[in-house]
Amino acid sequence: MSGNLLIIGGSGFVSGTLARRAMSAGWRVWVVTRGQRPLPDRVTAIVADRKETTAFDNGIASAMESARIDRFDLVAECIGYDPQDAAQDVAVLRDRARQLLFVSTDFVFDPAHRTFPQGESSEHYLSDGYGGKKRLCEQELMNADCGDMAWTVVRPCHIYGPGSLLGCLPEHGRDKGLLQRLRDGQALRLVGGGHFLQQPILARDLADLILGVAGRADLHGRIFQAAGPDIVESVIYYRIIADILGVDLQVEEVPVDAFLAENPGAAPFLCHRIYDLSALREAGLPVPATPLTTGLVEQVAAIEAM
C-alpha cells in the first residue's frame, strides 16, 4: 500500500529511516520537525514544535490544504513521550487521519516481573521514567475518543542500524567512541558482563512493520511487540562488532547490584529483553527478519563512512 504519510518527528533516526522506506515504496511523506536537522530528499517539512499545540495544529492544517488532501492515510508518531503528546495526537488528528501508529517501547514492562518470552500483556508495568510515560501514552489512546481514526501501537526493543550510534548496554550504550575503543584494545565495561539477553531490531525492519499497519483498520486498539529475529547475550552484540573490525573483544564485568545502586533508573536495561512475536505473525504483519550480524555490518559501514 502507498498513500499520504505524516511522520511526527521526521528528522530523527527511526523517523528518518521510515521516511526513506516510505518514499521508496511510493508514499507521499510529510514530517513535523523543528527544522534543526536536514530531512531526506523529497520529504515535505512541516516546521513546528509539537509542544506548541497551536503551531502544531496550524502547520498540519496548512500542509493538508496546500496538498489538497482531507486526510492522511497513516500518521506515525515517532517521538511521543508524555501522555499529553498522545492526547494532542488524538485532538489534532482524529478528523485528519485514517490511522495513527504510535511508537512506544519495550521499557513499559516492570523488569522485575517480565516473562520469557514476553508477550504484549502484563499485570506489571512501570509507572515512572521513560517506560512509565510511554505506558501512560498507550493508556491515553485506550481511553480516548478517536472518532473514525484507528490506532495501533508498536513496542520496539533496542533499535539499531545506519543513522544511529552503536551500543546496547551500560556502560557502552550509544557509544560514539565504541569503534575506536575496540580498535585500541580497551576493555568494555559491561554491566553483568553483558549476559542479559536482547533481541535488537533493525530500524529498516521497524519502518517496514510500521508501513505494514497501513490500511489495516482491523488492527485498531492493538499493541504489538517489535523485535528482531536473533536473541543474543548483549556481549555477543559487541563481539559481532569486534569481529567486523577484526579485533579481539575485551570485557570488564561491572557488578549489577553496585551499578543499580548508583543508577536505579537503568533497571529496564538490566534484564532479559526477549519477546513473543506470534501476534505479529498471526496478524499478517511484516515480521522483522534481518539477521543481527547483517544489520551490524551495515551500521559499522555507515559510521566508518561518516
Residue frames as qw, qx, qy, qz and C-alpha x, y, z in Angstrom:
[[0.000, 0.887, 0.462, 0.000, 0.00, 0.00, 0.00],
 [0.370, 0.047, -0.034, 0.927, 1.04, 3.62, -0.54],
 [0.118, -0.841, -0.502, -0.161, -0.67, 6.90, 0.21],
 [0.031, 0.792, -0.148, 0.591, -0.19, 10.02, 2.31],
 [0.756, -0.300, -0.450, 0.368, 2.02, 9.60, 5.37],
 [0.129, -0.871, 0.176, -0.439, 2.62, 12.10, 8.16],
 [0.752, -0.079, -0.480, 0.445, 5.57, 11.45, 10.45],
 [0.341, -0.917, 0.020, -0.206, 5.80, 13.30, 13.74],
 [0.560, -0.681, 0.424, 0.207, 9.49, 13.81, 14.43],
 [0.858, 0.508, 0.073, -0.009, 10.78, 13.31, 10.91],
 [0.354, 0.801, -0.453, 0.165, 14.46, 14.21, 11.36],
 [0.584, -0.551, 0.565, -0.187, 15.34, 11.51, 13.90],
 [0.131, -0.347, 0.912, 0.177, 16.92, 8.08, 13.48],
 [0.361, 0.294, 0.881, -0.085, 13.75, 5.98, 13.32],
 [0.400, 0.744, 0.340, -0.413, 11.63, 8.62, 11.64],
 [0.171, 0.696, -0.481, -0.504, 14.28, 9.37, 9.01],
 [0.162, -0.135, 0.954, 0.213, 14.56, 5.68, 8.18],
 [0.376, 0.505, 0.737, -0.245, 10.77, 5.46, 7.98],
 [0.328, 0.772, -0.002, -0.545, 10.60, 8.46, 5.63],
 [0.103, 0.523, -0.718, -0.447, 13.12, 6.92, 3.24],
 [0.215, 0.085, 0.971, 0.053, 11.45, 3.49, 3.26],
 [0.381, 0.623, 0.551, -0.403, 8.05, 5.07, 2.69],
 [0.308, 0.736, -0.226, -0.558, 9.21, 7.17, -0.25],
 [0.002, 0.345, -0.873, -0.345, 10.88, 4.15, -1.84],
 [0.215, 0.298, 0.928, -0.060, 7.51, 2.39, -1.61],
 [0.052, 0.452, 0.583, 0.673, 5.69, 5.26, -3.32],
 [0.250, -0.749, -0.545, 0.282, 4.29, 7.17, -0.34],
 [0.118, 0.742, -0.001, 0.660, 3.97, 10.95, -0.22],
 [0.643, -0.352, -0.492, 0.470, 5.63, 11.96, 3.03],
 [0.102, -0.825, 0.053, -0.554, 5.24, 14.96, 5.33],
 [0.640, -0.186, -0.562, 0.490, 7.11, 15.37, 8.60],
 [0.317, -0.924, -0.081, -0.196, 6.61, 17.57, 11.62],
 [0.761, 0.005, -0.199, 0.617, 10.05, 18.84, 12.58],
 [0.279, -0.860, -0.127, 0.408, 11.57, 21.77, 14.42],
 [0.542, 0.829, -0.034, 0.129, 13.80, 22.32, 11.39],
 [0.383, -0.819, 0.419, 0.083, 17.07, 21.78, 13.23],
 [0.487, -0.291, 0.764, 0.309, 18.35, 18.88, 11.12],
 [0.320, 0.301, -0.568, -0.696, 18.21, 18.06, 7.40],
 [0.775, 0.158, 0.449, -0.417, 15.44, 15.82, 6.09],
 [0.553, 0.068, 0.745, 0.366, 15.56, 13.09, 3.44],
 [0.070, 0.134, -0.456, -0.877, 15.08, 14.32, -0.12],
 [0.320, -0.259, -0.669, -0.619, 11.51, 14.74, -1.41],
 [0.293, -0.505, -0.740, 0.333, 10.05, 14.97, 2.10],
 [0.082, -0.710, -0.211, -0.666, 7.73, 17.90, 2.80],
 [0.336, -0.061, -0.607, 0.718, 8.59, 19.61, 6.08],
 [0.346, -0.798, -0.349, -0.348, 6.00, 20.99, 8.49],
 [0.394, 0.263, -0.473, 0.743, 8.17, 23.18, 10.70],
 [0.530, -0.634, -0.061, -0.560, 6.62, 23.31, 14.16],
 [0.034, 0.282, -0.826, 0.488, 7.44, 22.41, 17.75],
 [0.484, -0.339, -0.755, -0.284, 4.94, 19.74, 18.70],
 [0.311, -0.356, -0.642, 0.603, 4.93, 21.12, 22.26],
 [0.162, 0.277, 0.068, -0.945, 3.25, 24.24, 20.88],
 [0.410, 0.374, 0.828, -0.081, -0.19, 22.86, 20.06],
 [0.388, 0.791, 0.191, -0.433, -1.44, 25.83, 18.08],
 [0.145, 0.679, -0.578, -0.429, 1.60, 25.82, 15.79],
 [0.273, -0.091, 0.952, 0.101, 1.37, 22.03, 15.52],
 [0.437, 0.551, 0.668, -0.241, -2.31, 22.17, 14.58],
 [0.342, 0.831, -0.009, -0.438, -1.95, 25.08, 12.18],
 [0.040, -0.565, 0.721, 0.399, 1.10, 23.61, 10.47],
 [0.325, 0.112, 0.933, 0.102, -0.66, 20.33, 9.76],
 [0.405, 0.698, 0.503, -0.310, -3.82, 22.09, 8.58],
 [0.211, 0.806, -0.264, -0.486, -1.83, 24.32, 6.23],
 [0.141, -0.359, 0.858, 0.340, 0.11, 21.38, 4.77],
 [0.384, 0.343, 0.857, -0.033, -3.10, 19.47, 4.10],
 [0.363, 0.804, 0.253, -0.397, -4.68, 22.48, 2.44],
 [0.088, 0.710, -0.514, -0.474, -1.64, 23.01, 0.22],
 [0.126, -0.188, 0.942, 0.248, -1.61, 19.35, -0.79],
 [0.614, 0.024, -0.234, -0.754, -5.39, 19.30, -1.24],
 [0.455, -0.078, -0.887, 0.026, -5.89, 16.23, 0.92],
 [0.558, -0.570, -0.084, -0.597, -8.61, 15.77, 3.51],
 [0.837, -0.493, 0.212, -0.109, -6.92, 13.00, 5.50],
 [0.080, 0.593, -0.800, -0.041, -3.57, 11.33, 5.95],
 [0.837, 0.004, -0.494, -0.235, -3.73, 7.59, 5.35],
 [0.822, -0.296, -0.366, 0.321, -1.28, 6.99, 8.18],
 [0.091, -0.882, 0.289, -0.360, 0.30, 9.12, 10.89],
 [0.825, -0.038, -0.438, 0.356, 3.43, 7.69, 12.54],
 [0.358, -0.890, 0.131, -0.249, 4.06, 9.20, 15.97],
 [0.817, 0.237, -0.383, 0.361, 7.78, 8.58, 16.47],
 [0.296, 0.342, -0.442, 0.775, 8.60, 10.98, 19.32],
 [0.566, -0.601, -0.160, -0.541, 5.57, 10.96, 21.62],
 [0.421, 0.184, -0.724, 0.514, 6.77, 10.64, 25.19],
 [0.170, 0.041, 0.553, -0.815, 4.39, 12.39, 27.55],
 [0.217, 0.475, 0.848, -0.085, 0.71, 11.38, 27.82],
 [0.208, 0.736, 0.152, -0.625, -0.09, 14.94, 26.73],
 [0.045, 0.397, -0.663, -0.633, 1.57, 14.10, 23.40],
 [0.060, 0.222, 0.953, 0.195, -0.82, 11.20, 22.83],
 [0.146, 0.683, 0.583, -0.415, -3.78, 13.36, 23.84],
 [0.117, 0.651, -0.216, -0.718, -2.60, 16.02, 21.40],
 [0.044, -0.117, 0.860, 0.495, -2.36, 13.42, 18.63],
 [0.108, 0.487, 0.866, -0.027, -5.97, 12.46, 19.16],
 [0.098, 0.754, 0.337, -0.556, -7.26, 16.02, 19.42],
 [0.092, 0.636, -0.358, -0.677, -5.41, 17.26, 16.33],
 [0.088, 0.299, -0.830, -0.463, -5.54, 14.18, 14.12],
 [0.400, 0.212, 0.861, -0.231, -8.72, 12.21, 14.75],
 [0.540, 0.703, 0.349, -0.304, -10.53, 14.07, 11.95],
 [0.291, 0.822, -0.388, -0.298, -7.43, 14.30, 9.76],
 [0.070, 0.452, -0.884, -0.093, -6.08, 10.75, 9.75],
 [0.831, -0.042, -0.403, -0.382, -7.39, 7.29, 8.97],
 [0.901, -0.237, -0.305, 0.197, -4.81, 5.60, 11.18],
 [0.148, -0.865, 0.409, -0.251, -2.37, 6.54, 13.93],
 [0.890, 0.028, -0.374, 0.260, 0.67, 4.37, 14.61],
 [0.341, -0.878, 0.253, -0.223, 2.27, 5.17, 17.97],
 [0.686, 0.326, -0.564, 0.325, 5.85, 4.06, 18.59],
 [0.666, -0.710, 0.094, -0.207, 6.08, 3.04, 22.24],
 [0.183, 0.631, -0.727, 0.201, 8.89, 0.98, 23.86],
 [0.762, -0.129, -0.634, 0.025, 9.60, -2.39, 25.42],
 [0.232, 0.175, -0.579, 0.762, 10.61, -0.47, 28.56],
 [0.541, -0.414, -0.110, -0.724, 6.92, -0.27, 29.57],
 [0.850, -0.255, -0.458, -0.061, 7.34, -3.56, 31.46],
 [0.523, -0.757, 0.348, -0.180, 8.46, -3.77, 35.08],
 [0.462, 0.536, -0.706, 0.019, 11.85, -5.52, 34.76],
 [0.241, -0.292, 0.827, -0.416, 11.26, -7.45, 37.99],
 [0.630, 0.215, 0.618, -0.419, 8.15, -9.14, 36.58],
 [0.453, 0.477, -0.505, -0.560, 8.95, -9.97, 32.97],
 [0.893, 0.054, 0.433, -0.115, 8.08, -13.30, 31.38],
 [0.045, -0.567, 0.692, 0.445, 10.29, -15.12, 28.88],
 [0.241, 0.231, 0.247, 0.910, 9.44, -14.62, 26.13],
 [0.110, 0.401, 0.422, -0.805, 7.38, -11.53, 26.97],
 [0.204, 0.554, 0.721, 0.363, 4.06, -11.13, 25.19],
 [0.021, 0.535, 0.197, 0.822, 2.01, -7.99, 24.75],
 [0.556, -0.678, -0.214, -0.430, 0.08, -8.30, 28.01],
 [0.455, 0.097, -0.655, 0.595, 1.31, -7.98, 31.57],
 [0.448, -0.784, -0.427, -0.049, -0.04, -7.19, 35.00],
 [0.571, -0.629, -0.011, 0.528, 3.17, -5.33, 35.83],
 [0.474, 0.712, 0.142, 0.499, 4.04, -2.10, 34.05],
 [0.421, -0.084, -0.247, 0.869, 6.35, 0.71, 35.05],
 [0.061, -0.864, -0.497, 0.057, 4.69, 3.85, 36.38],
 [0.129, -0.927, 0.115, 0.333, 7.54, 6.32, 36.04],
 [0.403, -0.426, 0.594, 0.551, 10.59, 7.12, 33.93],
 [0.211, 0.317, -0.586, -0.715, 10.75, 6.68, 30.17],
 [0.176, -0.145, -0.949, -0.219, 8.87, 3.36, 30.09],
 [0.020, 0.495, 0.718, -0.489, 6.24, 4.55, 32.55],
 [0.221, 0.525, -0.003, -0.822, 5.50, 7.63, 30.47],
 [0.251, 0.163, -0.748, -0.593, 5.23, 5.59, 27.29],
 [0.099, -0.316, -0.940, 0.081, 2.75, 3.30, 29.08],
 [0.129, 0.565, 0.432, -0.690, 0.70, 6.37, 30.03],
 [0.251, 0.371, -0.420, -0.789, 0.67, 7.32, 26.34],
 [0.196, -0.089, -0.934, -0.286, -0.71, 3.88, 25.50],
 [0.039, -0.476, -0.793, 0.378, -3.40, 4.27, 28.13],
 [0.170, 0.474, 0.048, -0.863, -4.28, 7.72, 26.80],
 [0.313, 0.160, -0.667, -0.657, -5.05, 6.14, 23.44],
 [0.174, -0.231, -0.957, 0.030, -7.03, 3.33, 25.06],
 [0.034, -0.561, -0.646, 0.516, -9.27, 5.79, 26.87],
 [0.047, 0.350, -0.153, -0.923, -9.60, 8.43, 24.15],
 [0.600, 0.616, 0.443, -0.253, -12.44, 9.13, 21.76],
 [0.346, -0.311, 0.567, 0.679, -10.60, 8.72, 18.47],
 [0.546, 0.513, -0.036, -0.662, -13.64, 9.10, 16.25],
 [0.911, 0.387, 0.008, -0.138, -13.07, 7.25, 12.97],
 [0.286, 0.733, -0.607, 0.107, -9.29, 7.20, 13.41],
 [0.966, -0.170, -0.191, 0.047, -7.89, 3.73, 14.13],
 [0.080, -0.830, 0.525, -0.169, -4.80, 3.48, 16.33],
 [0.965, -0.001, -0.220, 0.143, -2.14, 0.82, 16.75],
 [0.322, -0.853, 0.408, -0.034, 0.95, 0.68, 18.98],
 [0.870, 0.253, -0.356, 0.227, 4.31, -0.98, 18.40],
 [0.566, -0.789, 0.240, -0.002, 6.82, -1.57, 21.20],
 [0.724, 0.528, -0.386, 0.217, 10.33, -1.88, 19.77],
 [0.795, -0.506, -0.013, 0.335, 13.23, -3.11, 21.85],
 [0.362, -0.601, 0.311, 0.641, 16.79, -1.93, 21.13],
 [0.633, 0.749, 0.190, -0.034, 16.70, -0.26, 17.70],
 [0.482, -0.509, 0.434, 0.566, 19.92, -0.24, 15.71],
 [0.653, 0.533, 0.451, 0.293, 21.14, 0.43, 12.19],
 [0.422, 0.251, 0.161, 0.856, 22.64, 3.13, 9.96],
 [0.152, -0.700, -0.205, -0.667, 21.95, 6.57, 11.36],
 [0.667, -0.715, -0.010, -0.207, 22.47, 5.64, 15.00],
 [0.011, -0.679, 0.697, -0.230, 25.39, 5.08, 17.34],
 [0.703, 0.035, -0.710, -0.007, 26.46, 1.59, 18.36],
 [0.087, 0.182, -0.745, 0.636, 25.95, 0.12, 21.81],
 [0.565, -0.379, -0.550, -0.483, 23.08, -1.63, 23.56],
 [0.741, -0.506, -0.422, 0.130, 24.03, -1.90, 27.26],
 [0.246, -0.921, 0.255, -0.160, 25.52, 0.24, 30.04],
 [0.173, -0.766, -0.052, 0.617, 28.26, 1.40, 30.21],
 [0.186, -0.243, 0.583, 0.752, 28.54, 1.42, 26.41],
 [0.366, 0.642, 0.671, -0.060, 25.07, 2.28, 25.17],
 [0.371, 0.893, 0.198, 0.162, 25.01, 4.52, 22.06],
 [0.591, -0.612, 0.191, 0.490, 28.76, 4.98, 22.50],
 [0.432, 0.882, -0.113, -0.152, 30.22, 7.45, 20.00],
 [0.042, 0.750, -0.658, -0.042, 33.74, 6.16, 20.63],
 [0.898, -0.138, 0.382, -0.169, 32.96, 2.43, 20.58],
 [0.874, 0.465, -0.053, 0.131, 34.78, 1.53, 17.37],
 [0.281, 0.751, -0.462, 0.379, 37.95, 3.34, 18.43],
 [0.579, -0.536, 0.513, -0.338, 37.83, 1.73, 21.88],
 [0.964, 0.064, 0.253, -0.051, 37.67, -1.69, 20.26],
 [0.707, 0.628, -0.189, 0.266, 40.50, -0.88, 17.85],
 [0.008, 0.753, -0.497, 0.432, 42.61, 0.38, 20.75],
 [0.580, 0.019, -0.792, 0.190, 42.09, -2.87, 22.64],
 [0.251, -0.304, 0.441, -0.807, 40.28, -1.20, 25.53],
 [0.081, -0.257, -0.949, 0.163, 38.16, -3.44, 27.73],
 [0.347, -0.435, -0.338, -0.759, 34.47, -2.63, 27.52],
 [0.114, -0.018, 0.727, -0.677, 32.81, -2.19, 30.91],
 [0.491, -0.230, -0.590, -0.599, 29.56, -4.13, 30.58],
 [0.526, -0.307, 0.448, -0.655, 27.09, -4.46, 33.43],
 [0.875, -0.036, 0.396, -0.277, 26.70, -8.10, 34.37],
 [0.433, -0.293, 0.740, 0.423, 29.40, -8.94, 31.85],
 [0.378, 0.304, -0.435, -0.759, 26.86, -8.39, 29.09],
 [0.040, 0.039, 0.998, 0.033, 24.96, -11.60, 29.84],
 [0.439, 0.435, 0.469, -0.631, 21.47, -10.10, 29.62],
 [0.418, 0.302, 0.766, 0.385, 19.59, -11.37, 26.57],
 [0.229, 0.544, 0.009, -0.807, 18.44, -8.93, 23.90],
 [0.538, 0.428, 0.699, 0.197, 16.56, -9.10, 20.61],
 [0.056, -0.500, 0.116, 0.856, 17.63, -5.98, 18.65],
 [0.537, 0.653, 0.534, -0.004, 15.50, -4.73, 15.75],
 [0.397, 0.039, 0.351, 0.847, 16.95, -3.08, 12.65],
 [0.181, 0.463, 0.194, -0.846, 15.41, 0.35, 12.06],
 [0.302, 0.187, -0.602, -0.715, 14.60, -0.60, 8.46],
 [0.257, -0.239, -0.933, -0.080, 12.62, -3.63, 9.63],
 [0.012, -0.484, -0.602, 0.636, 10.77, -1.48, 12.15],
 [0.226, 0.367, -0.170, -0.886, 9.92, 1.02, 9.40],
 [0.328, 0.007, -0.792, -0.516, 8.55, -1.76, 7.21],
 [0.169, -0.375, -0.874, 0.260, 6.45, -3.01, 10.11],
 [0.100, 0.466, 0.306, -0.824, 5.03, 0.47, 10.65],
 [0.328, 0.275, -0.429, -0.795, 4.12, 0.76, 6.97],
 [0.231, -0.095, -0.948, -0.199, 2.60, -2.71, 7.12],
 [0.062, 0.414, 0.714, -0.561, -0.03, -1.43, 9.52],
 [0.234, 0.286, -0.154, -0.916, -1.37, 0.99, 6.88],
 [0.541, 0.025, -0.533, -0.650, -4.82, 0.12, 5.60],
 [0.455, -0.153, -0.869, 0.119, -5.42, -2.29, 8.48],
 [0.399, -0.462, 0.086, -0.787, -8.31, -0.71, 10.34],
 [0.863, -0.283, -0.386, -0.160, -8.87, -4.15, 11.85],
 [0.653, 0.032, -0.477, 0.588, -5.77, -3.53, 13.97],
 [0.213, -0.687, 0.035, -0.694, -7.46, -0.69, 15.85],
 [0.661, -0.628, 0.191, -0.364, -6.58, -0.86, 19.53],
 [0.974, -0.016, -0.125, 0.188, -3.87, -3.50, 19.06],
 [0.219, -0.859, 0.462, 0.023, -0.42, -3.37, 20.65],
 [0.949, 0.260, -0.140, 0.108, 2.47, -5.37, 19.20],
 [0.611, -0.604, 0.354, 0.370, 5.93, -6.25, 20.42],
 [0.637, 0.757, -0.143, 0.020, 8.57, -5.39, 17.80],
 [0.528, -0.634, 0.536, 0.179, 11.90, -7.23, 17.91],
 [0.373, 0.589, -0.633, -0.336, 14.41, -8.78, 15.56],
 [0.906, 0.073, -0.352, -0.224, 14.90, -12.45, 14.68],
 [0.661, 0.231, -0.591, 0.400, 18.01, -13.07, 16.80],
 [0.626, -0.762, -0.005, -0.165, 18.14, -13.48, 20.58],
 [0.692, 0.343, -0.398, 0.495, 21.67, -12.95, 21.86],
 [0.562, -0.599, -0.258, 0.509, 23.53, -12.10, 25.02],
 [0.102, 0.987, 0.007, -0.122, 24.40, -8.41, 24.95],
 [0.428, -0.629, 0.525, 0.383, 28.09, -9.31, 24.96],
 [0.626, 0.228, 0.655, 0.357, 27.57, -11.15, 21.65],
 [0.303, 0.922, 0.240, 0.018, 26.33, -7.90, 20.10],
 [0.139, -0.909, 0.345, 0.186, 29.68, -6.33, 20.98],
 [0.608, -0.275, 0.677, 0.311, 31.62, -9.42, 19.88],
 [0.616, 0.585, 0.489, 0.198, 29.98, -9.25, 16.45],
 [0.168, 0.984, -0.048, -0.014, 31.15, -5.65, 16.11],
 [0.407, -0.690, 0.554, 0.225, 34.68, -6.63, 17.18],
 [0.693, 0.092, 0.664, 0.266, 34.67, -9.44, 14.61],
 [0.485, 0.826, 0.272, 0.092, 33.59, -6.98, 11.90],
 [0.005, -0.955, 0.294, 0.023, 36.61, -4.85, 12.81],
 [0.828, 0.319, -0.408, 0.217, 38.89, -7.88, 13.02],
 [0.036, 0.547, -0.580, 0.602, 39.88, -7.27, 16.64],
 [0.412, -0.217, -0.849, 0.250, 39.52, -9.15, 19.92],
 [0.416, -0.701, -0.196, -0.545, 36.83, -8.19, 22.42],
 [0.350, 0.048, -0.688, 0.634, 37.95, -7.49, 25.97],
 [0.461, -0.645, -0.371, -0.483, 35.25, -7.21, 28.65],
 [0.126, 0.143, -0.661, 0.726, 35.39, -5.95, 32.22],
 [0.354, -0.544, -0.741, -0.173, 32.34, -7.04, 34.19],
 [0.152, -0.345, 0.258, -0.890, 30.55, -4.33, 36.16],
 [0.037, -0.226, -0.915, 0.332, 28.60, -5.84, 39.10],
 [0.168, -0.558, -0.614, -0.532, 24.86, -5.46, 38.58],
 [0.435, -0.723, -0.502, 0.191, 23.97, -4.62, 42.18],
 [0.410, -0.440, -0.042, 0.798, 26.63, -1.94, 42.51],
 [0.114, 0.151, 0.447, 0.874, 25.66, -0.34, 39.21],
 [0.264, -0.626, -0.635, -0.367, 21.96, -0.34, 40.07],
 [0.442, -0.638, -0.416, 0.474, 22.64, 1.20, 43.46],
 [0.242, -0.395, 0.111, 0.879, 24.23, 4.19, 41.73],
 [0.216, 0.124, -0.476, -0.844, 21.93, 4.16, 38.66],
 [0.396, 0.243, 0.802, -0.376, 18.45, 2.94, 39.69],
 [0.544, 0.580, 0.051, -0.604, 16.93, 4.36, 36.52],
 [0.269, 0.476, -0.753, -0.366, 18.94, 1.86, 34.46],
 [0.538, -0.050, 0.790, -0.288, 16.92, -1.12, 35.74],
 [0.778, 0.475, 0.202, -0.359, 14.93, -1.57, 32.47],
 [0.472, 0.674, -0.552, -0.133, 18.23, -2.18, 30.64],
 [0.001, -0.442, 0.867, -0.230, 19.40, -4.79, 33.13],
 [0.701, 0.084, 0.605, -0.370, 17.09, -7.70, 32.47],
 [0.339, 0.083, 0.831, 0.434, 16.43, -10.19, 29.70],
 [0.396, 0.510, 0.060, -0.761, 14.52, -8.44, 26.90],
 [0.015, -0.057, 0.896, 0.440, 13.14, -11.19, 24.67],
 [0.482, 0.239, 0.167, -0.826, 9.73, -11.28, 23.05],
 [0.465, 0.312, 0.828, 0.021, 6.96, -13.45, 21.68],
 [0.132, 0.324, -0.335, -0.875, 6.30, -12.22, 18.12],
 [0.183, 0.287, 0.927, 0.155, 3.45, -14.61, 17.38],
 [0.227, 0.725, 0.457, -0.462, 0.91, -11.76, 17.45],
 [0.126, 0.619, -0.382, -0.674, 2.71, -10.10, 14.52],
 [0.029, -0.107, 0.913, 0.392, 2.64, -13.33, 12.54],
 [0.166, 0.463, 0.859, -0.141, -1.00, -14.05, 13.30],
 [0.209, 0.766, 0.239, -0.559, -1.96, -10.52, 12.23],
 [0.709, 0.529, 0.344, 0.314, -0.18, -10.96, 8.91],
 [0.016, -0.983, 0.143, 0.114, 2.22, -8.08, 9.60],
 [0.638, 0.593, -0.424, 0.246, 5.82, -7.94, 8.35],
 [0.819, -0.558, 0.007, 0.135, 7.90, -9.80, 10.93],
 [0.009, 0.883, -0.461, -0.084, 11.42, -8.33, 11.33],
 [0.989, 0.099, 0.098, 0.059, 13.84, -10.75, 9.69],
 [0.454, 0.765, -0.380, 0.252, 17.23, -9.09, 9.15],
 [0.849, -0.212, -0.338, 0.346, 19.94, -11.08, 10.99],
 [0.401, -0.885, 0.001, 0.235, 21.77, -9.10, 13.65],
 [0.618, -0.285, 0.381, 0.625, 25.15, -9.63, 12.01],
 [0.387, 0.520, 0.503, 0.571, 23.86, -8.30, 8.68],
 [0.106, -0.938, -0.278, -0.178, 22.43, -5.19, 10.31],
 [0.531, -0.759, 0.126, 0.354, 25.56, -4.50, 12.35],
 [0.609, 0.049, 0.423, 0.669, 27.75, -4.81, 9.25],
 [0.190, 0.740, 0.408, 0.500, 25.60, -2.10, 7.66],
 [0.336, -0.931, -0.141, -0.003, 25.75, 0.10, 10.76],
 [0.646, -0.490, 0.237, 0.536, 29.52, -0.17, 11.16],
 [0.506, 0.291, 0.449, 0.677, 29.99, 0.65, 7.46],
 [0.014, 0.870, 0.351, 0.345, 27.73, 3.69, 7.78],
 [0.475, -0.855, 0.015, 0.207, 29.68, 5.00, 10.78],
 [0.665, -0.242, 0.357, 0.609, 33.02, 4.39, 9.09],
 [0.403, 0.512, 0.468, 0.597, 31.81, 6.32, 6.03],
 [0.145, -0.944, -0.293, 0.036, 30.99, 9.44, 8.06]]
